[in-house]
Amino acid sequence: MLLKENSKRPIFILALALSFILSLLFLQRRHDLSLPRSVGQIAHSVTKPKSDVKDAAPPGSKQTKLPEASIKALQNETLGFEKVYVINLPKRTDKLDAIRVAASVTGFNLEVIEGQNGADMSPKALPGVRLQPKHTSYPWDIPLITNPALQRDIVNNRLSSALIFEDDADWDVSFRSQLLNFATGSQWLLNTPSGTTPHSPYGDDWDLLWLGHCALAPIQTDPRRVLFENDPSTTPFIHRFNLGKIPDMSHYDNTTRIMYASDGGTCLYSYALSYRGAQKILFHLSMSYYHKPVDFGIREMCEDHSRNFRCIGVFPQLVDSHRGAGNSSKDSDISHGEEQVRKKGFSYNIVRSTRLNVGHLIDGKMDEVESQWPGEVPEMEEDIKVSFRETFE
């Protein structure tokens, strides 16, 4: 059972109060998505340093501070994207209800893309099946089938961008503040000229933003890093759980998160696609002879630089998977799994889980929000410090 932290946490509580205020404003003003200037300034000051930004590039070259238009765009009900989707099998109403409540307390809207089991599809419709004529179904049917449906919707509706969640995804209660920092990093990594405002608050000329994963590697030949130090939402080393290649974090302390150009990763708990990125995925993974899980396909697209598929990543991840209380066989939609009773749920790599704290957030009890690892995340007396590095250390 998780215990409540007893120490006073002024910086953290201020950030939580801000996130809750923003959520209430979004729910009350559904037809007016812009926030008052003062609220936007508060949101910015909580997560961005006032004087600690270090420009590794010459002054006036690359963006190191978000323009006001980008900050405002990030405050809308789709988190700065044109749409936010969740993938859900129609029979899993329990998962859909849970993520809808989590999104509501964070202040953003979800549109549902219905997943379809590959066993219900014609083998002729499965990409790559002609490479395996006797293979008519896949153990990973669900991610393979649902994701092309997302890309089709993005392309068909000519959406400039979309954010996608799996229906068991979870994020920190400070998720909106984290996205402000993420946008700062992505604009810099995308070489946004200083003093300009890109079309997307996350910068232009990206294909995929990988927010939620179970491993994500940087491009080995690209030394650029954006560092977020003194970040209380960073998972402590001992509790980080990943299933593949991750960045070397030995140079950084327990409270540092980094961003980088990515060679791809594993798991798709949450990711964003631009219109161009959706076109590329739809072509390579649906129209070509591809026959692997979609996260493997996206990783290979990030790895193959000849495809010019531009991926931006973050580690530790901002989104991961949640395992709810109750029968553990409910966790997966692909396999039944072992039947064990879990007395309390948990989320991988998330310090202050939105799902585990949803009751406190609904009731407005910000001082009762709990960490998954009480006492192991040091108190932050200073603002998050953002720095930009162009070369290897």
C-alpha positions in Angstrom: 0.0 0.0 0.0 1.3 3.4 -0.9 1.8 5.9 1.9 1.2 9.6 1.7 4.3 11.7 1.7 4.5 13.8 4.9 6.8 16.5 3.9 5.6 19.8 2.5 6.1 20.0 -1.2 5.6 23.6 -2.2 6.9 23.3 -5.8 5.0 20.1 -6.5 1.7 21.2 -4.9 1.8 24.4 -7.0 2.3 22.4 -10.1 -0.6 20.1 -9.2 -2.8 23.0 -8.3 -2.1 24.5 -11.7 -2.9 21.3 -13.6 -6.2 21.0 -11.7 -7.1 24.6 -12.3 -6.4 24.2 -16.0 -8.6 21.1 -16.1 -11.5 22.9 -14.5 -11.2 25.8 -16.9 -11.2 23.4 -19.9 -14.3 21.6 -18.6 -16.2 24.8 -17.9 -15.3 26.7 -21.1 -15.6 24.0 -23.8 -16.4 26.6 -26.5 -13.6 29.0 -25.5 -10.3 27.0 -25.5 -8.0 29.9 -24.8 -6.9 30.5 -21.2 -6.6 33.9 -19.6 -3.1 35.3 -20.0 -2.3 35.1 -16.3 -3.0 31.3 -16.2 -0.8 30.7 -19.2 2.0 32.7 -17.5 1.6 30.6 -14.3 1.7 27.4 -16.3 4.9 28.5 -18.1 6.7 29.6 -14.9 6.0 26.3 -13.1 7.8 24.2 -15.7 10.3 26.5 -17.4 13.3 28.3 -15.9 13.4 32.0 -15.7 17.2 32.5 -16.1 18.7 29.0 -16.2 18.3 28.3 -20.0 21.7 27.6 -21.5 22.0 28.3 -25.3 24.5 25.8 -26.6 24.0 27.3 -30.1 25.0 30.9 -30.9 22.4 33.5 -29.7 19.6 34.0 -32.2 19.9 30.7 -34.0 17.6 28.0 -32.4 14.5 28.4 -30.3 15.1 27.8 -26.6 11.9 29.4 -25.2 8.4 28.7 -26.3 6.6 31.6 -28.0 3.3 32.8 -26.5 1.4 31.3 -29.4 2.8 27.9 -28.8 2.0 28.1 -25.1 -1.6 29.0 -25.9 -1.9 26.2 -28.4 -0.7 23.7 -25.8 -3.5 24.7 -23.4 -6.4 23.6 -25.6 -8.5 20.5 -25.2 -6.4 18.4 -27.6 -3.0 19.2 -26.0 -1.8 21.2 -28.9 -2.6 18.5 -31.5 -5.6 18.6 -33.9 -7.1 15.4 -32.3 -6.4 13.0 -29.5 -7.3 9.3 -30.1 -7.6 6.3 -27.9 -7.5 2.7 -29.3 -10.1 0.5 -27.6 -11.8 -2.8 -28.3 -15.6 -2.3 -28.1 -15.8 -5.2 -25.5 -13.4 -3.5 -23.1 -15.8 -0.8 -21.8 -13.9 -1.0 -18.5 -10.7 0.3 -20.0 -12.5 3.0 -22.0 -14.3 4.3 -18.9 -11.0 4.4 -17.0 -9.0 6.4 -19.5 -11.9 8.8 -20.2 -12.0 9.7 -16.5 -8.2 10.1 -16.4 -8.4 12.4 -19.5 -11.2 14.4 -18.0 -9.2 15.3 -14.8 -6.2 16.2 -17.0 -8.5 18.4 -19.1 -8.4 16.9 -22.6 -10.8 15.2 -25.0 -10.5 11.7 -26.5 -11.9 10.3 -29.7 -12.3 6.5 -29.8 -10.8 4.4 -32.6 -12.3 0.9 -32.3 -9.8 -1.9 -32.3 -10.6 -5.0 -34.4 -9.2 -8.4 -33.7 -7.1 -9.7 -36.6 -8.9 -13.0 -36.5 -12.0 -11.3 -37.7 -10.2 -9.9 -40.7 -9.8 -11.5 -44.1 -6.2 -12.8 -44.4 -6.1 -11.0 -47.7 -6.4 -7.7 -45.9 -3.4 -8.3 -43.6 -0.2 -6.6 -44.8 2.6 -9.0 -45.6 0.5 -12.1 -45.4 1.6 -13.1 -48.9 5.1 -13.6 -47.5 3.6 -16.3 -45.2 0.8 -18.1 -47.3 -0.1 -20.5 -44.5 -0.2 -17.8 -41.8 -3.7 -16.4 -41.4 -3.5 -14.8 -38.0 -1.0 -13.2 -35.7 -0.4 -13.4 -31.9 -0.2 -9.5 -32.1 -3.4 -9.0 -34.1 -4.7 -6.1 -32.2 -1.8 -3.6 -32.5 -1.3 -4.7 -36.1 -4.8 -4.0 -37.2 -5.9 -0.9 -35.2 -3.0 1.3 -35.9 -3.4 1.5 -39.7 -7.0 2.6 -39.0 -5.6 5.5 -37.1 -3.4 6.5 -40.0 -6.2 6.2 -42.4 -8.3 8.5 -40.3 -5.5 11.1 -40.1 -4.9 11.0 -43.8 -8.6 10.9 -44.8 -9.4 13.9 -42.7 -6.1 15.7 -43.5 -5.3 16.3 -39.9 -2.1 18.2 -39.3 -1.3 16.1 -36.2 -2.9 13.6 -33.8 -1.9 12.2 -30.4 -2.7 8.5 -29.8 -3.1 6.6 -26.6 -3.6 2.9 -25.9 -6.5 2.4 -23.5 -4.4 1.2 -20.6 -2.1 4.3 -20.8 -1.3 6.4 -17.7 0.6 9.6 -17.1 1.8 11.8 -14.3 -0.6 14.3 -12.7 1.7 17.1 -14.1 1.3 15.9 -17.7 0.3 19.3 -19.1 3.3 20.9 -17.5 5.5 18.1 -18.9 4.2 18.8 -22.4 5.2 22.4 -22.1 8.8 21.2 -21.5 8.5 18.6 -24.2 7.4 21.2 -26.7 10.4 23.4 -25.8 12.7 20.5 -26.4 11.2 19.4 -29.7 11.2 22.9 -31.1 15.0 23.1 -30.4 15.7 19.6 -31.8 13.8 20.5 -34.9 16.0 23.5 -35.4 13.2 26.1 -35.0 14.7 29.5 -35.7 14.8 31.7 -32.6 12.0 34.2 -32.4 9.7 32.4 -34.8 6.4 30.6 -34.2 6.1 27.2 -35.9 2.7 25.9 -37.1 2.7 23.2 -34.4 3.6 24.1 -30.8 5.9 21.0 -31.0 7.8 22.4 -34.0 7.5 21.6 -37.6 9.0 18.9 -39.9 8.5 16.0 -37.5 6.9 12.7 -38.3 6.5 11.0 -34.9 6.8 12.1 -31.3 7.2 9.1 -29.1 5.9 10.0 -25.6 5.0 6.5 -24.2 7.1 3.5 -24.7 8.9 0.6 -23.0 12.3 1.5 -24.5 13.5 4.2 -26.9 17.0 4.5 -28.3 18.7 7.8 -29.4 20.4 8.1 -32.8 24.0 7.1 -31.9 25.6 9.6 -34.3 23.4 12.6 -33.1 24.9 14.0 -29.8 22.1 16.7 -29.3 20.3 16.4 -26.0 17.8 18.6 -24.2 18.1 18.2 -20.4 15.4 18.8 -17.8 17.1 18.8 -14.4 15.4 19.0 -11.0 12.3 17.3 -12.4 10.2 15.8 -9.6 8.2 13.7 -12.1 11.3 11.7 -13.2 11.2 8.1 -12.3 14.0 7.1 -9.9 16.7 4.8 -11.4 15.7 1.8 -9.3 12.1 1.9 -10.5 12.7 2.3 -14.2 11.4 -0.7 -16.2 12.2 -1.0 -19.9 12.3 -3.8 -22.5 15.0 -2.7 -25.0 17.6 -0.1 -25.8 17.6 3.1 -23.8 19.9 6.1 -23.5 23.0 6.0 -21.3 21.8 7.9 -18.2 25.0 7.5 -16.2 25.9 11.1 -16.8 22.7 12.4 -15.1 21.3 12.3 -11.6 18.0 10.8 -10.4 15.9 13.8 -11.4 17.0 14.4 -15.0 14.9 13.7 -18.0 16.3 14.0 -21.5 15.0 14.5 -25.1 16.8 13.5 -28.3 16.4 12.4 -32.0 15.3 8.8 -31.8 16.3 5.6 -33.6 13.0 4.1 -32.5 11.8 2.0 -29.7 9.4 -0.6 -28.4 5.7 -0.3 -27.3 3.3 2.4 -28.4 1.6 3.5 -25.2 1.4 7.0 -26.6 2.7 8.7 -29.7 1.9 11.6 -32.0 1.9 11.6 -35.7 2.0 14.5 -38.2 0.0 14.2 -41.4 3.2 13.4 -43.3 4.1 10.8 -40.7 0.7 9.1 -41.0 1.1 9.0 -44.8 4.5 7.3 -44.5 3.3 4.7 -42.0 0.1 3.9 -44.0 2.3 3.3 -47.1 5.1 1.3 -45.5 3.1 -0.8 -43.0 -0.2 -1.3 -44.7 0.5 -1.2 -48.5 3.9 -2.9 -48.5 4.7 -6.5 -47.6 5.2 -5.9 -43.9 4.3 -8.6 -41.4 5.5 -7.6 -37.9 3.8 -5.8 -35.0 3.3 -2.1 -35.7 5.7 -0.9 -33.0 8.4 -2.9 -34.6 7.5 -1.4 -38.0 7.6 2.2 -36.6 11.0 1.4 -34.9 12.4 0.2 -38.2 11.1 3.4 -39.9 12.9 5.5 -37.4 16.1 3.4 -37.8 16.1 3.5 -41.6 17.3 7.1 -42.2 16.8 6.7 -45.9 13.1 6.9 -45.4 13.5 10.4 -43.8 11.1 9.5 -41.0 11.9 12.0 -38.2 11.3 10.7 -34.7 11.7 12.7 -31.5 11.9 10.9 -28.1 12.0 11.4 -24.4 13.4 9.4 -21.5 12.2 8.5 -19.0 8.9 8.2 -20.8 6.0 10.5 -20.1 3.4 7.8 -20.6 3.4 4.2 -19.7 0.9 1.3 -19.0 -1.3 0.9 -16.0 -2.2 -2.3 -14.3 -5.4 -2.0 -12.3 -6.5 -3.6 -9.1 -8.4 -6.9 -9.5 -7.8 -10.0 -11.6 -4.5 -9.7 -13.5 -5.9 -11.6 -16.5 -7.7 -8.4 -17.4 -4.4 -6.6 -18.3 -4.0 -7.9 -21.8 -6.3 -7.9 -24.8 -4.0 -10.3 -26.7 -3.5 -13.1 -24.2 -5.4 -14.3 -21.1 -2.5 -14.3 -18.8 -2.3 -15.7 -15.2 -5.2 -15.2 -12.9 -4.0 -13.4 -9.8 -5.7 -10.9 -7.6 -3.9 -7.6 -7.4 -5.0 -5.6 -4.3 -3.8 -2.3 -5.6 -3.0 -1.1 -9.1 0.3 0.3 -10.3 1.8 2.0 -13.3 5.2 1.6 -14.8 7.6 4.5 -14.8 5.1 7.1 -13.6 5.8 8.9 -10.3 2.4 10.4 -9.4 0.0 8.3 -11.4 -3.1 10.1 -12.7 -5.1 6.8 -12.5 -4.0 6.0 -8.9 -4.8 9.6 -7.8 -8.0 10.2 -9.9 -10.2 10.2 -6.8 -8.1 12.9 -5.2 -8.1 14.9 -8.4 -11.9 14.7 -8.8 -12.3 15.9 -5.2 -9.8 18.7 -5.6 -7.6 17.3 -2.8 -4.2 18.2 -4.3 -2.4 17.8 -1.0 -3.4 14.1 -0.9 -1.9 13.2 -4.3 0.4 10.2 -3.7 3.7 9.1 -5.2 4.1 5.5 -6.1 7.5 5.6 -4.3 7.0 8.0 -1.3 10.3 9.4 0.1 12.3 8.2 -2.9 11.8 11.3 -5.1 13.8 14.3 -3.6 12.0 17.5 -2.9 12.7 20.2 -5.5 13.6 23.6 -4.0 14.3 25.1 -7.5 12.5 25.3 -10.8 13.1 22.7 -13.5 16.3 23.7 -15.3 16.4 23.3 -19.0 19.7 23.1 -20.9 20.7 22.3 -24.5 23.7 20.4 -25.6 25.1 20.1 -29.1 28.1 17.7 -28.5 28.8 14.5 -26.7 30.0 14.9 -23.1 
